[in-house]
């Protein structure tokens, strides 16, 4: 079960990010990108339940995932939580971001070398 706290400034509930474990407002990340759901190969490769699978992560981790891994690669290779966190660049980012305070803002630069297969 995730822990949470109430932010006195905004009155919003914060929970721990599934990737970096920082207490932040979370976003939902589809393990298989929604933009790929109509693709015939994607539909054959994954069950309907798998297409609906999401993880709750902070905005910084979410931005890093999309800056690092193409949607095609997320569909074909990095379509599980375990595969995502074991991606070399994501695990390096995770180690780095865990050192930052929850209130700290982090800029994420797009990976210009990101390629789809």
C-alpha angles and dihedrals in degrees: 000000000000120000120228142185135196117249105225092205098055105018090230126137115244124199135183117278112241090227109038099018091224116142105248142133104282135224127202116248117196107222087214107041115246089229088066097049095093093050109111094220090050091051091051093045098050137043121238089253091053090052089056095049115123137173125207112235138158121264093252094055090042091053091047093052092053093043092052108035126046118232090244091055090047088054097045105032115003098048098125132063091242093053092048096052091045093055104117096233094042093050090049090050091047093055090049098046095047087069093061124091116252091247093052117106118222126201117217120206120210115250105239090193093061108126135177118222 
